[in-house]
Amino acid sequence: MDKIRTLLVDDEIELITTMVERLEYRGVEADFAVSGADALEKMKYAEFDVVVVDLKMPGMSGPDIIRAILKNYPKIPILLMTGQGMSLEGEDIPKGIVGYLPKPVNLEELITKMREAIKANG
């Protein structure tokens, strides 16, 4: 499999920039967005193999971001990140996500899930 190109969407700037740096160290081409609008703008100009979105975001929520991405890019696999101990029960999770990871995210698990999502979307 070629190098993974991913977009990470999270409003926690220190967390997301650290994740990008650590993913790139592991051979993943990563970019980040700190809002839904930022993510959608970046997706206009760059191609990504997989997108990872935080569930809880101010303004445009994670589910809103996911719906907007899937409307414009219906074939892209999306993984959802959720705060440690948070349950997805009762959340308005759109159909179309291919998996989720609890925070703090284990990078090796994230890379494995990204590879699986890309392969499944074939």
LOLO-866063 format. One record per residue (C-alpha): residue in three letters; x, y, z; residue number from 0. Coordinates in Angstrom, 2 decimals. Example, Ala and Ser with C-alpha at 12.3 -4.5 7.8 and 13.67 -1.06 7.14 Angstrom:
REM LOLO-866063
ALA, 12.30, -4.50, 7.80, 0
SER, 13.67, -1.06, 7.14, 1
REM end
This chain:
REM LOLO-866063
MET, 0.00, 0.00, 0.00, 0
ASP, 1.26, 3.46, -0.85, 1
LYS, 1.74, 6.13, 1.77, 2
ILE, -1.46, 6.98, 3.63, 3
ARG, -2.71, 10.56, 3.23, 4
THR, -4.92, 11.56, 6.15, 5
LEU, -6.72, 14.63, 7.42, 6
LEU, -7.18, 14.89, 11.20, 7
VAL, -9.99, 17.16, 12.39, 8
ASP, -9.89, 18.27, 16.03, 9
ASP, -10.16, 21.64, 17.79, 10
GLU, -7.39, 20.76, 20.28, 11
ILE, -4.47, 22.31, 18.40, 12
GLU, -1.67, 20.89, 20.60, 13
LEU, -3.11, 17.37, 20.39, 14
ILE, -3.67, 17.44, 16.65, 15
THR, -0.29, 18.95, 15.73, 16
THR, 1.46, 16.37, 17.91, 17
MET, -0.52, 13.57, 16.24, 18
VAL, 0.41, 14.89, 12.78, 19
GLU, 4.08, 15.01, 13.74, 20
ARG, 4.03, 11.49, 15.19, 21
LEU, 2.12, 10.06, 12.22, 22
GLU, 4.55, 11.63, 9.75, 23
TYR, 7.43, 10.09, 11.71, 24
ARG, 5.72, 6.73, 11.05, 25
GLY, 5.43, 7.37, 7.30, 26
VAL, 1.87, 8.73, 7.18, 27
GLU, 1.31, 11.94, 5.21, 28
ALA, -0.88, 13.91, 7.63, 29
ASP, -2.57, 17.29, 7.67, 30
PHE, -4.96, 18.79, 10.19, 31
ALA, -7.96, 21.07, 10.46, 32
VAL, -9.21, 22.74, 13.63, 33
SER, -12.81, 23.20, 12.47, 34
GLY, -15.33, 21.72, 10.07, 35
ALA, -15.04, 24.68, 7.73, 36
ASP, -11.25, 24.35, 7.74, 37
ALA, -11.52, 20.62, 6.97, 38
LEU, -13.91, 21.14, 4.06, 39
GLU, -11.70, 23.89, 2.64, 40
LYS, -8.59, 21.68, 2.80, 41
MET, -10.47, 18.83, 1.12, 42
LYS, -11.19, 21.08, -1.87, 43
TYR, -7.48, 21.37, -2.64, 44
ALA, -5.94, 18.10, -1.45, 45
GLU, -6.81, 14.43, -1.75, 46
PHE, -6.95, 12.30, 1.37, 47
ASP, -7.27, 8.54, 1.69, 48
VAL, -8.99, 8.72, 5.08, 49
VAL, -10.32, 11.40, 7.43, 50
VAL, -10.28, 11.21, 11.24, 51
VAL, -12.83, 13.46, 12.99, 52
ASP, -13.27, 14.30, 16.68, 53
LEU, -16.81, 13.76, 17.97, 54
LYS, -17.07, 16.87, 20.14, 55
MET, -16.18, 20.11, 18.39, 56
PRO, -17.42, 23.67, 18.93, 57
GLY, -19.51, 25.16, 16.15, 58
MET, -19.86, 22.44, 13.55, 59
SER, -20.00, 19.17, 15.53, 60
GLY, -18.20, 15.98, 14.56, 61
PRO, -21.40, 14.42, 13.16, 62
ASP, -22.13, 17.61, 11.18, 63
ILE, -18.60, 17.56, 9.75, 64
ILE, -18.96, 13.89, 8.83, 65
ARG, -22.27, 14.52, 7.04, 66
ALA, -20.77, 17.43, 5.10, 67
ILE, -17.72, 15.38, 4.09, 68
LEU, -19.84, 12.42, 2.99, 69
LYS, -22.15, 14.68, 0.99, 70
ASN, -19.21, 16.03, -1.02, 71
TYR, -16.87, 13.02, -0.85, 72
PRO, -19.12, 9.97, -0.42, 73
LYS, -16.37, 7.39, -0.96, 74
ILE, -13.85, 8.62, 1.60, 75
PRO, -13.56, 6.48, 4.74, 76
ILE, -14.03, 8.36, 8.01, 77
LEU, -12.90, 7.34, 11.47, 78
LEU, -14.32, 9.01, 14.57, 79
MET, -12.30, 9.96, 17.66, 80
THR, -14.07, 10.27, 20.97, 81
GLY, -12.90, 11.49, 24.38, 82
GLN, -11.72, 8.82, 26.80, 83
GLY, -14.61, 7.07, 28.45, 84
MET, -17.18, 8.71, 26.22, 85
SER, -19.90, 6.51, 24.88, 86
LEU, -21.36, 6.90, 21.42, 87
GLU, -24.70, 5.83, 22.84, 88
GLY, -27.29, 8.55, 22.32, 89
GLU, -25.03, 10.43, 19.89, 90
ASP, -26.30, 11.33, 16.45, 91
ILE, -23.62, 9.38, 14.58, 92
PRO, -24.12, 9.50, 10.83, 93
LYS, -23.94, 6.34, 8.78, 94
GLY, -20.73, 6.19, 6.86, 95
ILE, -18.09, 6.14, 9.56, 96
VAL, -15.95, 3.03, 9.36, 97
GLY, -14.81, 2.93, 12.98, 98
TYR, -13.94, 4.89, 16.05, 99
LEU, -11.09, 5.28, 18.49, 100
PRO, -11.06, 6.50, 22.08, 101
LYS, -8.78, 9.37, 23.08, 102
PRO, -5.98, 9.40, 23.83, 103
VAL, -5.50, 7.70, 20.50, 104
ASN, -2.99, 4.87, 20.23, 105
LEU, -1.11, 5.78, 17.04, 106
GLU, -0.37, 2.20, 16.02, 107
GLU, -4.06, 1.34, 16.40, 108
LEU, -4.98, 4.46, 14.41, 109
ILE, -2.64, 3.52, 11.56, 110
THR, -4.02, -0.03, 11.55, 111
LYS, -7.62, 1.25, 11.43, 112
MET, -6.73, 3.72, 8.67, 113
ARG, -5.16, 0.94, 6.56, 114
GLU, -8.20, -1.31, 7.15, 115
ALA, -10.62, 1.50, 6.22, 116
ILE, -8.74, 2.32, 3.01, 117
LYS, -8.52, -1.37, 2.04, 118
ALA, -12.25, -1.91, 2.74, 119
ASN, -13.12, 1.12, 0.60, 120
GLY, -10.85, -0.36, -2.08, 121
REM end
